[in-house]
């Protein structure tokens, strides 16, 4: 009869331990997700702010560059309309290439900061192993 009580107590203890463990894992997951979301949000904000600031200065520079290219084409005896069109077209291609580089870099940074709670997953796997040992 004592064996039944001991087994019952062991099962109750295991259940209580598992409840405490589950609560701790949930708290860890919440904390880790909040940290990851905060870091990602901050990086997105910095990226957007930097992009907007650079965009304002870049517009003026690019307009001047396009006008300079147009002046070169005029000196090559092209019509003013064709020269201006070619100047802006060349500058637009350059800007598209630079934009692609910036976007690629930003996506790479965001990709390297996953929102998956890696620590929580790791501890859940450890808890699973612990529970299996406890049941045996």
N, CA, C and O atoms as CSV, one atom per row, in Angstrom:
chain,resi,resn,atom,element,x,y,z
A,1,UNK,N,N,0.812,-1.194,0.000
A,1,UNK,CA,C,0.000,0.000,0.000
A,1,UNK,C,C,0.860,1.265,0.000
A,1,UNK,O,O,0.511,2.259,-0.637
A,2,UNK,N,N,1.989,1.222,0.719
A,2,UNK,CA,C,2.890,2.364,0.727
A,2,UNK,C,C,3.471,2.628,-0.652
A,2,UNK,O,O,3.704,3.780,-1.019
A,3,UNK,N,N,3.705,1.572,-1.415
A,3,UNK,CA,C,4.246,1.719,-2.757
A,3,UNK,C,C,3.302,2.535,-3.625
A,3,UNK,O,O,3.749,3.378,-4.403
A,4,UNK,N,N,1.984,2.290,-3.497
A,4,UNK,CA,C,1.005,3.060,-4.266
A,4,UNK,C,C,1.049,4.533,-3.901
A,4,UNK,O,O,0.960,5.397,-4.774
A,5,UNK,N,N,1.185,4.819,-2.616
A,5,UNK,CA,C,1.251,6.208,-2.179
A,5,UNK,C,C,2.534,6.856,-2.689
A,5,UNK,O,O,2.506,8.009,-3.120
A,6,UNK,N,N,3.618,6.167,-2.653
A,6,UNK,CA,C,4.879,6.711,-3.147
A,6,UNK,C,C,4.794,6.979,-4.639
A,6,UNK,O,O,5.269,8.010,-5.114
A,7,UNK,N,N,4.194,6.062,-5.379
A,7,UNK,CA,C,4.033,6.249,-6.816
A,7,UNK,C,C,3.108,7.427,-7.096
A,7,UNK,O,O,3.360,8.225,-7.999
A,8,UNK,N,N,2.040,7.530,-6.318
A,8,UNK,CA,C,1.111,8.656,-6.464
A,8,UNK,C,C,1.785,9.978,-6.159
A,8,UNK,O,O,1.576,10.971,-6.855
A,9,UNK,N,N,2.599,9.980,-5.108
A,9,UNK,CA,C,3.327,11.198,-4.748
A,9,UNK,C,C,4.337,11.569,-5.831
A,9,UNK,O,O,4.506,12.746,-6.147
A,10,UNK,N,N,4.998,10.577,-6.392
A,10,UNK,CA,C,5.960,10.830,-7.467
A,10,UNK,C,C,5.267,11.420,-8.687
A,10,UNK,O,O,5.780,12.353,-9.306
A,11,UNK,N,N,4.114,10.882,-9.030
A,11,UNK,CA,C,3.361,11.393,-10.184
A,11,UNK,C,C,2.906,12.822,-9.919
A,11,UNK,O,O,2.994,13.675,-10.802
A,12,UNK,N,N,2.413,13.091,-8.690
A,12,UNK,CA,C,1.994,14.455,-8.342
A,12,UNK,C,C,3.182,15.415,-8.403
A,12,UNK,O,O,3.067,16.527,-8.917
A,13,UNK,N,N,4.307,14.978,-7.879
A,13,UNK,CA,C,5.513,15.810,-7.903
A,13,UNK,C,C,5.951,16.096,-9.344
A,13,UNK,O,O,6.324,17.219,-9.682
A,14,UNK,N,N,5.898,15.076,-10.168
A,14,UNK,CA,C,6.256,15.242,-11.569
A,14,UNK,C,C,5.310,16.220,-12.256
A,14,UNK,O,O,5.740,17.085,-13.020
A,15,UNK,N,N,4.019,16.074,-11.975
A,15,UNK,CA,C,3.024,16.984,-12.559
A,15,UNK,C,C,3.292,18.421,-12.117
A,15,UNK,O,O,3.267,19.338,-12.938
A,16,UNK,N,N,3.547,18.617,-10.830
A,16,UNK,CA,C,3.818,19.958,-10.312
A,16,UNK,C,C,5.078,20.545,-10.937
A,16,UNK,O,O,5.116,21.722,-11.295
A,17,UNK,N,N,6.105,19.712,-11.062
A,17,UNK,CA,C,7.352,20.165,-11.691
A,17,UNK,C,C,7.123,20.560,-13.142
A,17,UNK,O,O,7.670,21.555,-13.617
A,18,UNK,N,N,6.320,19.784,-13.834
A,18,UNK,CA,C,6.049,20.072,-15.247
A,18,UNK,C,C,5.256,21.375,-15.407
A,18,UNK,O,O,5.491,22.128,-16.352
A,19,UNK,N,N,4.333,21.642,-14.502
A,19,UNK,CA,C,3.561,22.889,-14.543
A,19,UNK,C,C,4.481,24.080,-14.314
A,19,UNK,O,O,4.412,25.071,-15.042
A,20,UNK,N,N,5.342,23.985,-13.305
A,20,UNK,CA,C,6.289,25.067,-13.018
A,20,UNK,C,C,7.210,25.277,-14.218
A,20,UNK,O,O,7.463,26.411,-14.624
A,21,UNK,N,N,7.699,24.200,-14.768
A,21,UNK,CA,C,8.594,24.269,-15.919
A,21,UNK,C,C,7.908,24.914,-17.117
A,21,UNK,O,O,8.502,25.751,-17.798
A,22,UNK,N,N,6.670,24.532,-17.375
A,22,UNK,CA,C,5.929,25.106,-18.500
A,22,UNK,C,C,5.749,26.607,-18.321
A,22,UNK,O,O,5.899,27.368,-19.277
A,23,UNK,N,N,5.429,27.040,-17.100
A,23,UNK,CA,C,5.269,28.477,-16.822
A,23,UNK,C,C,6.588,29.222,-17.049
A,23,UNK,O,O,6.603,30.317,-17.612
A,24,UNK,N,N,7.679,28.622,-16.611
A,24,UNK,CA,C,8.989,29.251,-16.800
A,24,UNK,C,C,9.349,29.333,-18.282
A,24,UNK,O,O,9.923,30.325,-18.732
A,25,UNK,N,N,9.014,28.294,-19.033
A,25,UNK,CA,C,9.306,28.298,-20.472
A,25,UNK,C,C,8.487,29.361,-21.186
A,25,UNK,O,O,8.995,30.032,-22.084
A,26,UNK,N,N,7.243,29.520,-20.803
A,26,UNK,CA,C,6.394,30.546,-21.410
A,26,UNK,C,C,6.948,31.928,-21.105
A,26,UNK,O,O,6.998,32.785,-21.987
A,27,UNK,N,N,7.364,32.152,-19.866
A,27,UNK,CA,C,7.955,33.445,-19.495
A,27,UNK,C,C,9.229,33.707,-20.291
A,27,UNK,O,O,9.452,34.825,-20.756
A,28,UNK,N,N,10.064,32.685,-20.449
A,28,UNK,CA,C,11.295,32.831,-21.227
A,28,UNK,C,C,10.979,33.148,-22.687
A,28,UNK,O,O,11.624,34.002,-23.295
A,29,UNK,N,N,9.998,32.465,-23.239
A,29,UNK,CA,C,9.623,32.706,-24.637
A,29,UNK,C,C,9.121,34.133,-24.826
A,29,UNK,O,O,9.478,34.790,-25.804
A,30,UNK,N,N,8.301,34.616,-23.906
A,30,UNK,CA,C,7.791,35.991,-23.993
A,30,UNK,C,C,8.934,36.997,-23.951
A,30,UNK,O,O,8.972,37.943,-24.738
A,31,UNK,N,N,9.857,36.785,-23.033
A,31,UNK,CA,C,10.994,37.695,-22.897
A,31,UNK,C,C,11.854,37.693,-24.154
A,31,UNK,O,O,12.244,38.748,-24.654
A,32,UNK,N,N,12.142,36.510,-24.650
A,32,UNK,CA,C,12.998,36.405,-25.835
A,32,UNK,C,C,12.324,37.004,-27.065
A,32,UNK,O,O,12.973,37.698,-27.848
A,33,UNK,N,N,11.031,36.744,-27.243
A,33,UNK,CA,C,10.308,37.321,-28.382
A,33,UNK,C,C,10.270,38.843,-28.299
A,33,UNK,O,O,10.425,39.527,-29.310
A,34,UNK,N,N,10.065,39.370,-27.098
A,34,UNK,CA,C,10.032,40.825,-26.925
A,34,UNK,C,C,11.388,41.445,-27.263
A,34,UNK,O,O,11.448,42.485,-27.918
A,35,UNK,N,N,12.466,40.814,-26.823
A,35,UNK,CA,C,13.803,41.322,-27.118
A,35,UNK,C,C,14.081,41.299,-28.619
A,35,UNK,O,O,14.600,42.267,-29.174
A,36,UNK,N,N,13.735,40.194,-29.271
A,36,UNK,CA,C,13.960,40.075,-30.714
A,36,UNK,C,C,13.123,41.086,-31.490
A,36,UNK,O,O,13.614,41.693,-32.442
A,37,UNK,N,N,11.878,41.269,-31.097
A,37,UNK,CA,C,11.007,42.223,-31.784
A,37,UNK,C,C,11.509,43.651,-31.590
A,37,UNK,O,O,11.479,44.452,-32.524
A,38,UNK,N,N,11.967,43.969,-30.392
A,38,UNK,CA,C,12.490,45.307,-30.111
A,38,UNK,C,C,13.728,45.595,-30.959
A,38,UNK,O,O,13.850,46.669,-31.548
A,39,UNK,N,N,14.642,44.628,-31.014
A,39,UNK,CA,C,15.868,44.800,-31.799
A,39,UNK,C,C,15.535,44.965,-33.289
A,39,UNK,O,O,16.095,45.829,-33.964
A,40,UNK,N,N,14.636,44.145,-33.784
A,40,UNK,CA,C,14.263,44.217,-35.187
A,40,UNK,C,C,13.558,45.529,-35.497
A,40,UNK,O,O,13.841,46.164,-36.513
A,41,UNK,N,N,12.647,45.934,-34.631
A,41,UNK,CA,C,11.942,47.202,-34.826
A,41,UNK,C,C,12.886,48.387,-34.839
A,41,UNK,O,O,12.742,49.302,-35.651
A,42,UNK,N,N,13.845,48.366,-33.940
A,42,UNK,CA,C,14.836,49.446,-33.888
A,42,UNK,C,C,15.635,49.500,-35.192
A,42,UNK,O,O,15.848,50.578,-35.748
A,43,UNK,N,N,16.074,48.341,-35.676
A,43,UNK,CA,C,16.848,48.313,-36.920
A,43,UNK,C,C,16.018,48.773,-38.108
A,43,UNK,O,O,16.541,49.443,-38.998
A,44,UNK,N,N,14.750,48.432,-38.143
A,44,UNK,CA,C,13.885,48.890,-39.231
A,44,UNK,C,C,13.711,50.410,-39.159
A,44,UNK,O,O,13.730,51.090,-40.186
A,45,UNK,N,N,13.543,50.938,-37.947
A,45,UNK,CA,C,13.417,52.382,-37.777
A,45,UNK,C,C,14.670,53.133,-38.202
A,45,UNK,O,O,14.590,54.162,-38.872
A,46,UNK,N,N,15.820,52.615,-37.809
A,46,UNK,CA,C,17.094,53.235,-38.205
A,46,UNK,C,C,17.265,53.185,-39.715
A,46,UNK,O,O,17.694,54.157,-40.335
A,47,UNK,N,N,16.931,52.059,-40.291
A,47,UNK,CA,C,17.020,51.899,-41.737
A,47,UNK,C,C,16.124,52.907,-42.457
A,47,UNK,O,O,16.553,53.548,-43.415
A,48,UNK,N,N,14.896,53.044,-42.002
A,48,UNK,CA,C,13.956,53.973,-42.636
A,48,UNK,C,C,14.415,55.423,-42.471
A,48,UNK,O,O,14.382,56.201,-43.424
A,49,UNK,N,N,14.842,55.779,-41.262
A,49,UNK,CA,C,15.310,57.148,-41.024
A,49,UNK,C,C,16.533,57.495,-41.854
A,49,UNK,O,O,16.617,58.578,-42.432
A,50,UNK,N,N,17.465,56.581,-41.906
A,50,UNK,CA,C,18.665,56.812,-42.717
A,50,UNK,C,C,18.333,56.913,-44.192
A,50,UNK,O,O,18.889,57.744,-44.910
A,51,UNK,N,N,17.432,56.070,-44.634
A,51,UNK,CA,C,17.041,56.099,-46.042
A,51,UNK,C,C,16.352,57.405,-46.432
A,51,UNK,O,O,16.626,57.965,-47.494
A,52,UNK,N,N,15.462,57.886,-45.574
A,52,UNK,CA,C,14.753,59.136,-45.879
A,52,UNK,C,C,15.695,60.339,-45.871
A,52,UNK,O,O,15.589,61.222,-46.722
A,53,UNK,N,N,16.603,60.369,-44.920
A,53,UNK,CA,C,17.556,61.477,-44.845
A,53,UNK,C,C,18.479,61.486,-46.062
A,53,UNK,O,O,18.707,62.527,-46.678
A,54,UNK,N,N,18.985,60.344,-46.385
A,54,UNK,CA,C,19.870,60.241,-47.549
A,54,UNK,C,C,19.117,60.558,-48.838
A,54,UNK,O,O,19.689,61.123,-49.770
A,55,UNK,N,N,17.856,60.200,-48.891
A,55,UNK,CA,C,17.054,60.428,-50.087
A,55,UNK,C,C,16.936,61.916,-50.410
A,55,UNK,O,O,17.043,62.312,-51.571
A,56,UNK,N,N,16.717,62.735,-49.388
A,56,UNK,CA,C,16.581,64.176,-49.605
A,56,UNK,C,C,17.855,64.767,-50.214
A,56,UNK,O,O,17.789,65.524,-51.183
A,57,UNK,N,N,19.008,64.422,-49.649
A,57,UNK,CA,C,20.279,64.950,-50.163
A,57,UNK,C,C,20.597,64.357,-51.529
A,57,UNK,O,O,21.140,65.031,-52.405
A,58,UNK,N,N,20.262,63.126,-51.689
A,58,UNK,CA,C,20.573,62.432,-52.934
A,58,UNK,C,C,19.820,63.018,-54.128
A,58,UNK,O,O,20.370,63.091,-55.227
A,59,UNK,N,N,18.592,63.428,-53.929
A,59,UNK,CA,C,17.795,63.996,-55.023
A,59,UNK,C,C,18.508,65.205,-55.632
A,59,UNK,O,O,18.634,65.310,-56.852
A,60,UNK,N,N,18.968,66.105,-54.781
A,60,UNK,CA,C,19.646,67.305,-55.291
A,60,UNK,C,C,20.945,66.946,-56.013
A,60,UNK,O,O,21.239,67.483,-57.081
A,61,UNK,N,N,21.707,66.045,-55.428
A,61,UNK,CA,C,22.956,65.629,-56.058
A,61,UNK,C,C,22.693,64.986,-57.416
A,61,UNK,O,O,23.384,65.285,-58.391
A,62,UNK,N,N,21.713,64.119,-57.482
A,62,UNK,CA,C,21.412,63.407,-58.729
A,62,UNK,C,C,20.901,64.344,-59.816
A,62,UNK,O,O,21.210,64.167,-60.994
A,63,UNK,N,N,20.130,65.326,-59.419
A,63,UNK,CA,C,19.663,66.302,-60.413
A,63,UNK,C,C,20.854,67.055,-61.023
A,63,UNK,O,O,20.908,67.286,-62.231
A,64,UNK,N,N,21.799,67.429,-60.163
A,64,UNK,CA,C,22.999,68.104,-60.662
A,64,UNK,C,C,23.822,67.192,-61.552
A,64,UNK,O,O,24.344,67.628,-62.578
A,65,UNK,N,N,23.940,65.939,-61.170
A,65,UNK,CA,C,24.684,64.966,-61.966
A,65,UNK,C,C,24.032,64.752,-63.329
A,65,UNK,O,O,24.721,64.658,-64.345
A,66,UNK,N,N,22.712,64.677,-63.348
A,66,UNK,CA,C,21.989,64.494,-64.615
A,66,UNK,C,C,22.174,65.711,-65.515
A,66,UNK,O,O,22.347,65.573,-66.726
A,67,UNK,N,N,22.138,66.892,-64.928
A,67,UNK,CA,C,22.356,68.117,-65.719
A,67,UNK,C,C,23.782,68.168,-66.270
A,67,UNK,O,O,24.004,68.608,-67.398
A,68,UNK,N,N,24.748,67.711,-65.461
A,68,UNK,CA,C,26.142,67.687,-65.931
A,68,UNK,C,C,26.291,66.699,-67.084
A,68,UNK,O,O,26.979,66.992,-68.062
A,69,UNK,N,N,25.660,65.542,-66.983
A,69,UNK,CA,C,25.711,64.557,-68.067
A,69,UNK,C,C,25.042,65.122,-69.313
A,69,UNK,O,O,25.524,64.920,-70.428
A,70,UNK,N,N,23.944,65.824,-69.125
A,70,UNK,CA,C,23.247,66.429,-70.264
A,70,UNK,C,C,24.152,67.451,-70.960
A,70,UNK,O,O,24.167,67.545,-72.187
A,71,UNK,N,N,24.894,68.204,-70.169
A,71,UNK,CA,C,25.801,69.203,-70.752
A,71,UNK,C,C,26.880,68.519,-71.589
A,71,UNK,O,O,27.267,69.033,-72.639
A,72,UNK,N,N,27.369,67.363,-71.133
A,72,UNK,CA,C,28.356,66.614,-71.908
A,72,UNK,C,C,27.765,66.152,-73.243
A,72,UNK,O,O,28.415,66.231,-74.285
A,73,UNK,N,N,26.527,65.671,-73.190
A,73,UNK,CA,C,25.884,65.209,-74.426
A,73,UNK,C,C,25.610,66.366,-75.388
A,73,UNK,O,O,25.668,66.194,-76.605
A,74,UNK,N,N,25.314,67.538,-74.839
A,74,UNK,CA,C,25.105,68.717,-75.698
A,74,UNK,C,C,26.417,69.065,-76.401
A,74,UNK,O,O,26.428,69.425,-77.578
A,75,UNK,N,N,27.529,68.950,-75.656
A,75,UNK,CA,C,28.849,69.217,-76.254
A,75,UNK,C,C,29.189,68.200,-77.338
A,75,UNK,O,O,30.041,68.456,-78.189
A,76,UNK,N,N,28.510,67.025,-77.306
A,76,UNK,CA,C,28.725,66.003,-78.329
A,76,UNK,C,C,27.744,66.191,-79.499
A,76,UNK,O,O,27.544,65.290,-80.313
A,77,UNK,N,N,27.142,67.384,-79.556
A,77,UNK,CA,C,26.245,67.788,-80.636
A,77,UNK,C,C,24.920,67.017,-80.665
A,77,UNK,O,O,24.333,66.840,-81.733
A,78,UNK,N,N,24.449,66.558,-79.501
A,78,UNK,CA,C,23.098,65.981,-79.418
A,78,UNK,C,C,22.132,67.114,-79.086
A,78,UNK,O,O,22.531,68.134,-78.525
A,79,UNK,N,N,20.881,66.933,-79.427
A,79,UNK,CA,C,19.893,67.970,-79.130
A,79,UNK,C,C,19.737,68.111,-77.613
A,79,UNK,O,O,19.964,67.155,-76.872
A,80,UNK,N,N,19.354,69.289,-77.159
A,80,UNK,CA,C,19.184,69.497,-75.712
A,80,UNK,C,C,18.173,68.525,-75.092
A,80,UNK,O,O,18.384,68.039,-73.981
A,81,UNK,N,N,17.092,68.244,-75.796
A,81,UNK,CA,C,16.087,67.323,-75.259
A,81,UNK,C,C,16.655,65.917,-75.120
A,81,UNK,O,O,16.485,65.279,-74.082
A,82,UNK,N,N,17.319,65.437,-76.147
A,82,UNK,CA,C,17.920,64.101,-76.113
A,82,UNK,C,C,19.019,64.040,-75.051
A,82,UNK,O,O,19.134,63.053,-74.325
A,83,UNK,N,N,19.818,65.094,-74.965
A,83,UNK,CA,C,20.902,65.135,-73.974
A,83,UNK,C,C,20.366,65.061,-72.554
A,83,UNK,O,O,20.887,64.322,-71.719
A,84,UNK,N,N,19.325,65.831,-72.288
A,84,UNK,CA,C,18.754,65.829,-70.942
A,84,UNK,C,C,18.134,64.462,-70.624
A,84,UNK,O,O,18.281,63.945,-69.517
A,85,UNK,N,N,17.443,63.892,-71.607
A,85,UNK,CA,C,16.836,62.580,-71.412
A,85,UNK,C,C,17.915,61.528,-71.106
A,85,UNK,O,O,17.760,60.737,-70.176
A,86,UNK,N,N,18.982,61.519,-71.870
A,86,UNK,CA,C,20.063,60.562,-71.643
A,86,UNK,C,C,20.737,60.784,-70.285
A,86,UNK,O,O,21.072,59.823,-69.592
A,87,UNK,N,N,20.935,62.052,-69.907
A,87,UNK,CA,C,21.548,62.366,-68.609
A,87,UNK,C,C,20.732,61.803,-67.462
A,87,UNK,O,O,21.275,61.163,-66.562
A,88,UNK,N,N,19.429,62.039,-67.493
A,88,UNK,CA,C,18.565,61.520,-66.428
A,88,UNK,C,C,18.467,59.993,-66.475
A,88,UNK,O,O,18.408,59.346,-65.429
A,89,UNK,N,N,18.450,59.429,-67.649
A,89,UNK,CA,C,18.365,57.978,-67.791
A,89,UNK,C,C,19.598,57.296,-67.195
A,89,UNK,O,O,19.468,56.307,-66.474
A,90,UNK,N,N,20.768,57.804,-67.484
A,90,UNK,CA,C,22.007,57.234,-66.948
A,90,UNK,C,C,22.035,57.345,-65.423
A,90,UNK,O,O,22.407,56.395,-64.734
A,91,UNK,N,N,21.646,58.496,-64.907
A,91,UNK,CA,C,21.622,58.680,-63.460
A,91,UNK,C,C,20.589,57.747,-62.814
A,91,UNK,O,O,20.841,57.194,-61.743
A,92,UNK,N,N,19.443,57.571,-63.452
A,92,UNK,CA,C,18.410,56.682,-62.917
A,92,UNK,C,C,18.928,55.246,-62.817
A,92,UNK,O,O,18.645,54.555,-61.838
A,93,UNK,N,N,19.672,54.798,-63.803
A,93,UNK,CA,C,20.241,53.445,-63.761
A,93,UNK,C,C,21.228,53.319,-62.599
A,93,UNK,O,O,21.226,52.315,-61.886
A,94,UNK,N,N,22.052,54.317,-62.413
A,94,UNK,CA,C,23.008,54.295,-61.294
A,94,UNK,C,C,22.282,54.230,-59.949
A,94,UNK,O,O,22.679,53.482,-59.055
A,95,UNK,N,N,21.226,55.013,-59.817
A,95,UNK,CA,C,20.457,55.034,-58.570
A,95,UNK,C,C,19.790,53.682,-58.325
A,95,UNK,O,O,19.753,53.211,-57.188
A,96,UNK,N,N,19.272,53.064,-59.360
A,96,UNK,CA,C,18.629,51.757,-59.220
A,96,UNK,C,C,19.631,50.713,-58.723
A,96,UNK,O,O,19.285,49.872,-57.892
A,97,UNK,N,N,20.841,50.758,-59.213
A,97,UNK,CA,C,21.875,49.810,-58.766
A,97,UNK,C,C,22.212,50.043,-57.298
A,97,UNK,O,O,22.307,49.089,-56.526
A,98,UNK,N,N,22.391,51.288,-56.911
A,98,UNK,CA,C,22.704,51.614,-55.517
A,98,UNK,C,C,21.540,51.207,-54.599
A,98,UNK,O,O,21.762,50.668,-53.515
A,99,UNK,N,N,20.316,51.463,-55.033
A,99,UNK,CA,C,19.146,51.077,-54.233
A,99,UNK,C,C,19.108,49.572,-54.028
A,99,UNK,O,O,18.791,49.100,-52.936
A,100,UNK,N,N,19.424,48.827,-55.057
A,100,UNK,CA,C,19.457,47.371,-54.940
A,100,UNK,C,C,20.478,46.909,-53.911
A,100,UNK,O,O,20.226,45.967,-53.160
A,101,UNK,N,N,21.621,47.566,-53.874
A,101,UNK,CA,C,22.656,47.225,-52.892
A,101,UNK,C,C,22.158,47.508,-51.471
A,101,UNK,O,O,22.333,46.677,-50.580
A,102,UNK,N,N,21.539,48.676,-51.254
A,102,UNK,CA,C,21.024,49.021,-49.927
A,102,UNK,C,C,19.942,48.043,-49.473
A,102,UNK,O,O,19.957,47.577,-48.334
A,103,UNK,N,N,19.022,47.741,-50.353
A,103,UNK,CA,C,17.926,46.831,-50.005
A,103,UNK,C,C,18.470,45.451,-49.680
A,103,UNK,O,O,18.030,44.817,-48.721
A,104,UNK,N,N,19.419,44.989,-50.467
A,104,UNK,CA,C,20.021,43.679,-50.223
A,104,UNK,C,C,20.695,43.630,-48.858
A,104,UNK,O,O,20.548,42.652,-48.125
A,105,UNK,N,N,21.432,44.682,-48.515
A,105,UNK,CA,C,22.121,44.748,-47.228
A,105,UNK,C,C,21.115,44.749,-46.072
A,105,UNK,O,O,21.306,44.037,-45.086
A,106,UNK,N,N,20.060,45.534,-46.185
A,106,UNK,CA,C,19.051,45.611,-45.126
A,106,UNK,C,C,18.359,44.263,-44.931
A,106,UNK,O,O,18.141,43.838,-43.797
A,107,UNK,N,N,18.020,43.605,-46.003
A,107,UNK,CA,C,17.376,42.292,-45.906
A,107,UNK,C,C,18.299,41.267,-45.269
A,107,UNK,O,O,17.848,40.401,-44.519
A,108,UNK,N,N,19.584,41.363,-45.563
A,108,UNK,CA,C,20.565,40.444,-44.966
A,108,UNK,C,C,20.633,40.648,-43.453
A,108,UNK,O,O,20.671,39.677,-42.699
A,109,UNK,N,N,20.649,41.904,-43.007
A,109,UNK,CA,C,20.694,42.199,-41.574
A,109,UNK,C,C,19.431,41.685,-40.890
A,109,UNK,O,O,19.507,41.079,-39.822
A,110,UNK,N,N,18.273,41.923,-41.499
A,110,UNK,CA,C,17.017,41.455,-40.915
A,110,UNK,C,C,16.946,39.934,-40.892
A,110,UNK,O,O,16.402,39.350,-39.954
A,111,UNK,N,N,17.487,39.295,-41.909
A,111,UNK,CA,C,17.463,37.838,-41.986
A,111,UNK,C,C,18.336,37.208,-40.895
A,111,UNK,O,O,18.028,36.122,-40.404
A,112,UNK,N,N,19.419,37.886,-40.519
A,112,UNK,CA,C,20.336,37.359,-39.504
A,112,UNK,C,C,19.839,37.574,-38.075
A,112,UNK,O,O,20.474,37.105,-37.131
A,113,UNK,N,N,18.729,38.267,-37.900
A,113,UNK,CA,C,18.130,38.477,-36.579
A,113,UNK,C,C,16.741,37.858,-36.570
A,113,UNK,O,O,15.744,38.577,-36.629
A,114,UNK,N,N,16.661,36.528,-36.497
A,114,UNK,CA,C,15.355,35.869,-36.566
A,114,UNK,C,C,14.509,36.148,-35.323
A,114,UNK,O,O,15.037,36.403,-34.241
A,115,UNK,N,N,13.199,36.095,-35.499
A,115,UNK,CA,C,12.285,36.295,-34.382
A,115,UNK,C,C,11.996,34.997,-33.633
A,115,UNK,O,O,11.277,35.006,-32.634
A,116,UNK,N,N,12.544,33.890,-34.104
A,116,UNK,CA,C,12.326,32.588,-33.474
A,116,UNK,C,C,13.029,32.563,-32.118
A,116,UNK,O,O,14.212,32.893,-32.036
A,117,UNK,N,N,12.326,32.178,-31.056
A,117,UNK,CA,C,12.946,32.124,-29.723
A,117,UNK,C,C,13.865,30.906,-29.593
A,117,UNK,O,O,13.457,29.870,-29.067
A,118,UNK,N,N,15.087,31.033,-30.066
A,118,UNK,CA,C,16.025,29.912,-30.127
A,118,UNK,C,C,16.364,29.355,-28.746
A,118,UNK,O,O,16.450,28.138,-28.580
A,119,UNK,N,N,16.556,30.220,-27.758
A,119,UNK,CA,C,16.884,29.757,-26.407
A,119,UNK,C,C,15.729,28.940,-25.830
A,119,UNK,O,O,15.942,27.920,-25.176
A,120,UNK,N,N,14.523,29.398,-26.079
A,120,UNK,CA,C,13.355,28.684,-25.569
A,120,UNK,C,C,13.245,27.303,-26.192
A,120,UNK,O,O,12.968,26.326,-25.497
A,121,UNK,N,N,13.459,27.218,-27.490
A,121,UNK,CA,C,13.405,25.931,-28.175
A,121,UNK,C,C,14.465,24.988,-27.600
A,121,UNK,O,O,14.205,23.804,-27.386
A,122,UNK,N,N,15.639,25.519,-27.358
A,122,UNK,CA,C,16.726,24.709,-26.799
A,122,UNK,C,C,16.365,24.187,-25.405
A,122,UNK,O,O,16.568,23.011,-25.103
A,123,UNK,N,N,15.832,25.065,-24.569
A,123,UNK,CA,C,15.478,24.616,-23.221
A,123,UNK,C,C,14.278,23.668,-23.238
A,123,UNK,O,O,14.186,22.778,-22.393
A,124,UNK,N,N,13.362,23.849,-24.187
A,124,UNK,CA,C,12.246,22.902,-24.302
A,124,UNK,C,C,12.753,21.506,-24.648
A,124,UNK,O,O,12.255,20.510,-24.123
A,125,UNK,N,N,13.733,21.439,-25.525
A,125,UNK,CA,C,14.328,20.142,-25.854
A,125,UNK,C,C,15.013,19.528,-24.634
A,125,UNK,O,O,14.924,18.320,-24.413
A,126,UNK,N,N,15.685,20.344,-23.857
A,126,UNK,CA,C,16.319,19.851,-22.626
A,126,UNK,C,C,15.260,19.370,-21.630
A,126,UNK,O,O,15.438,18.352,-20.961
A,127,UNK,N,N,14.161,20.117,-21.546
A,127,UNK,CA,C,13.078,19.731,-20.637
A,127,UNK,C,C,12.441,18.413,-21.066
A,127,UNK,O,O,12.054,17.595,-20.231
A,128,UNK,N,N,12.341,18.225,-22.346
A,128,UNK,CA,C,11.772,16.973,-22.869
A,128,UNK,C,C,12.648,15.792,-22.444
A,128,UNK,O,O,12.150,14.752,-22.013
A,129,UNK,N,N,13.958,15.978,-22.575
A,129,UNK,CA,C,14.892,14.917,-22.158
A,129,UNK,C,C,14.782,14.682,-20.648
A,129,UNK,O,O,14.798,13.539,-20.192
A,130,UNK,N,N,14.672,15.759,-19.881
A,130,UNK,CA,C,14.570,15.659,-18.440
A,130,UNK,C,C,13.305,14.904,-18.042
A,130,UNK,O,O,13.336,14.037,-17.168
A,131,UNK,N,N,12.183,15.247,-18.698
A,131,UNK,CA,C,10.911,14.592,-18.383
A,131,UNK,C,C,10.964,13.102,-18.697
A,131,UNK,O,O,10.436,12.284,-17.944
A,132,UNK,N,N,11.602,12.754,-19.811
A,132,UNK,CA,C,11.725,11.324,-20.171
A,132,UNK,C,C,12.526,10.586,-19.117
A,132,UNK,O,O,12.169,9.469,-18.743
A,133,UNK,N,N,13.600,11.186,-18.630
A,133,UNK,CA,C,14.421,10.549,-17.586
A,133,UNK,C,C,13.633,10.415,-16.283
A,133,UNK,O,O,13.742,9.411,-15.580
A,134,UNK,N,N,12.847,11.430,-15.975
A,134,UNK,CA,C,12.070,11.440,-14.733
A,134,UNK,C,C,10.989,10.355,-14.747
A,134,UNK,O,O,10.683,9.766,-13.710
A,135,UNK,N,N,10.416,10.097,-15.916
A,135,UNK,CA,C,9.353,9.093,-16.041
A,135,UNK,C,C,9.919,7.690,-15.924
A,135,UNK,O,O,9.260,6.808,-15.374
A,136,UNK,N,N,11.125,7.460,-16.428
A,136,UNK,CA,C,11.733,6.126,-16.396
A,136,UNK,C,C,11.988,5.689,-15.031
A,136,UNK,O,O,12.497,4.589,-14.820
